[in-house]
Amino acid sequence: MDQGPYHSLITILIIILFLIINGTFTAIHTGLITLNPMKLEEEKENDTKTRTILKIVSDQDRLNQSFDIINIILSLLTIAYISKRLSDISTDGFFFNGKLSLSWMTFIEIVLYSIIKVIFVDKIPQRIGVRFPMKITRYTVGLTMFVMFLTKPLVSITISVTNFFMNIFGIEAGTVEKEVTSEQIKSIFQVGENQGIIRPMESKMIHSIMGFDDLIAEEIMTARTDVFMIDVNDDQRTWLDEFTKIKHSRIPVYEDEVDNILGILYTKDYLLEATRVGIKNVHLKSLVKPAYFAPDKIETDKLFADMQIKHIHMAVLIDEYGGFAGVVTIDDLLEEIVGDLDDGVNLSSEFRENRKGVYVVKASMNIKDLNEKIPMDIDEENENFDSLGGFIIDSLGYIPEEGANETLIYNGYEIKILYIEDNRIKACRIRKLKDQQYANDNEILEESDN
């Protein structure tokens, strides 16, 4: 039956219209779930549309089900319309002489529609929604409200039925597992920093933690060419001078070849043994402790976790050929999280003011230099000490143990030990006390002395 020259064109246009409507709802849905709620909170005060959008995205479960229902309805309508039109079309000369069987038409319809839907209803609209989420949702907020109102009865039914079956399987009704990406977490902390809720240093630390598992040990290691090492067979006089100048507490030891790592020498063990038996009589090999080996391609988060569990301070990294690649210390790993440890324990500079009246100082800082920075009036002529660490030990009357949390009050300043390693004070925090606080602290000290 001839239905006019424009019948096929009208059919195609109607199908395209269905696809455009379906794709539009996909873009809107994607835009809504892509929006950052924290940014919406910032902008909602002076914008009615933003407040409406925030209300919509606050109920993700209802939002998702509303658009799922619309998507299903539109897909079914499109398929039903195509099936109806195909059943009316005569296919003389198409594949076969005569009519194409209904089963073949159905198969071709499903394949073609699936391909078209994935491309033009799913993928392309989703990318548009991700690229322009705010623009799309603002222009279509009225349509979104209408869709959610229209689907509200069906959504309520589906939620009730879903919760019923979830209870049967022992799953708590109403719980929805939400996948949170690292970028969303970073965005939340960035907003918190902008609002003054989170300090810049804290925000920076969070960003570093989020990217910690993206690093490998090779990227932060001290390369083999820069590592101070000792050959166990060398005369001690060949390296003793450099040994006394370095500030490292642990030194890799090898035999004959650098790739033949025997273990790690603790500087304190060597110095104690040299004091006990004399430098010439030190048997170096007996002092070497087993090394902790790790591949240079290991992820930093895995290395950090393992070193923490095993209480390891230094890792010897091995390349893919079994050769020595370099070393990584626990301090190197910590610096990737908190930045250069110049505001905490392992200072790159001797003196740093964190904020007004609060300083972080290396314990090795000379007393004269310290007095020039802070008017503490510590005795510079005292022969018992010439550094801050020496002054603290002299004042306490003993050497604090590792992990000690000692505090000393002197001339209106509180000196708190931050870090001790190998029985040596490494870093301290000095804080200016208020007059009343200083007086109270002095009274406490005098009572304790009595």
FENKAWO-V821828 format. One record per backbone hydrogen bond with DSSP energy under -1.0 kcal/mol. NH is the residue of the N-H (numbers start at 1). CO is the residue of the C=O. If there is no record, write none. Layout:
((NH:CO) (NH:CO))
This chain:
((7:4) (10:6) (11:7) (12:8) (13:9) (14:10) (15:11) (16:12) (17:13) (18:14) (19:15) (20:16) (21:17) (22:18) (23:19) (24:20) (25:21) (26:22) (27:23) (28:24) (29:25) (30:26) (31:27) (32:28) (33:29) (34:30) (35:31) (40:36) (41:37) (42:38) (43:39) (44:40) (47:44) (51:47) (52:48) (53:49) (54:50) (55:51) (56:52) (57:53) (58:54) (59:56) (63:59) (64:60) (65:61) (66:62) (67:63) (68:64) (69:65) (70:66) (71:67) (72:68) (73:69) (74:70) (75:71) (76:72) (77:73) (78:74) (79:75) (80:76) (81:77) (82:78) (83:79) (84:80) (85:81) (86:82) (87:83) (89:86) (94:91) (96:94) (105:101) (106:102) (107:103) (108:104) (109:105) (110:106) (111:107) (112:108) (113:109) (114:110) (115:111) (116:112) (117:113) (118:114) (119:115) (120:116) (121:117) (122:117) (123:118) (124:119) (126:122) (127:123) (128:124) (129:125) (130:126) (131:127) (132:128) (136:132) (137:133) (138:134) (139:135) (140:136) (144:140) (145:141) (146:142) (147:143) (148:144) (149:145) (150:146) (151:147) (155:151) (156:152) (157:153) (158:154) (159:155) (160:156) (161:157) (162:158) (163:159) (164:160) (165:161) (166:162) (167:163) (168:164) (169:165) (170:167) (171:166) (175:172) (185:181) (186:182) (187:183) (188:184) (189:185) (190:186) (191:187) (192:188) (193:189) (194:190) (195:191) (196:193) (197:192) (198:192) (203:199) (204:200) (205:201) (206:202) (207:203) (208:204) (209:205) (210:206) (211:207) (212:209) (214:211) (215:212) (217:298) (218:296) (219:216) (220:217) (221:217) (222:327) (224:325) (226:223) (230:252) (232:254) (234:231) (238:235) (240:236) (243:239) (244:240) (246:242) (251:265) (253:263) (254:230) (255:260) (257:255) (260:257) (261:259) (262:253) (263:253) (264:289) (265:251) (267:249) (270:266) (271:267) (272:268) (273:269) (274:270) (275:271) (276:272) (277:273) (278:274) (282:279) (284:282) (287:284) (289:264) (294:316) (296:318) (298:295) (300:215) (303:299) (304:300) (305:301) (306:302) (307:303) (308:304) (309:305) (310:306) (312:307) (315:328) (316:292) (317:326) (318:294) (319:323) (322:319) (325:317) (326:317) (327:222) (328:315) (330:313) (333:329) (334:330) (335:331) (337:334) (338:334) (339:335) (342:340) (347:345) (352:360) (354:358) (355:358) (358:355) (359:430) (360:352) (361:428) (362:350) (363:426) (365:362) (367:386) (370:366) (371:367) (372:368) (373:369) (374:370) (376:374) (388:365) (389:363) (391:387) (392:388) (393:389) (394:390) (395:391) (396:392) (397:393) (404:401) (408:415) (410:413) (413:410) (414:431) (415:408) (416:429) (417:406) (418:427) (419:427) (421:424) (424:421) (426:419) (427:419) (428:361) (429:416) (430:359) (431:414) (432:357) (433:412) (438:434) (439:435) (440:436) (441:437) (442:438) (443:439) (444:440) (445:441) (446:442) (447:443) (448:444) (449:445) (450:446))
